[in-house]
Each structure stands twice: as structure tokens, then as C-alpha cells.
Amino acid sequence: MPVMHKNTAAIVKQKRDTAKLGLEEAARAASMSVFKLYRIEQLKQPLKVEDAIALAKIFHCSPLELLPELEEALASAEVAR
């Protein structure tokens, strides 16, 4: 399921920069093309959950940190209970 959020691109780029990984290196480690990661960082391609999981592993973070829209939806669901 694709997830699109205005902050997704900035978050992915910031995590990659913090990890000191180049675009090619991060894409290879996440088993995706450089073009795909570039498009995600430019907010031209939605970040799929499976891609968020792969990136989170190399960035040593939770996939939810890369998917703020999903995190917000989960928080709203908890409040509604």
C-alpha cells in the first residue's frame, strides 16, 4: 500500500544523510534501484510499506518514523478507542 506524506521525502533524505550513505549505497542496501530511491526522496513516488521496512533496517529506525501518515493514523485510532 503506497503511503504519501509531504514530510516523507525530507525524512528519508535526512535519515540517509545521518547514516552517511550515498544514494547508490542506500538503494543497494535496501534492494531498490537508485532511480526509485531518488524519486521517493523527491516525493515523486510514494513510499510503500515494504520499502519503508527495508530503509528502516539500514537507517536503524522504526518504519513508522519514515511513514508519518501511518503513525498519525495509528495514534488517531488509539485515541478513538
Buried (B, 14 or more C-beta within 10 A) or exposed (E): EEBEBEEBBEBBBEBBEEBEBEBEBBBBBBEBEBEBBBBBBEBEBBBBBEBBBBBBEBBEBEBBBBBBBBBEEEEEEEEEE
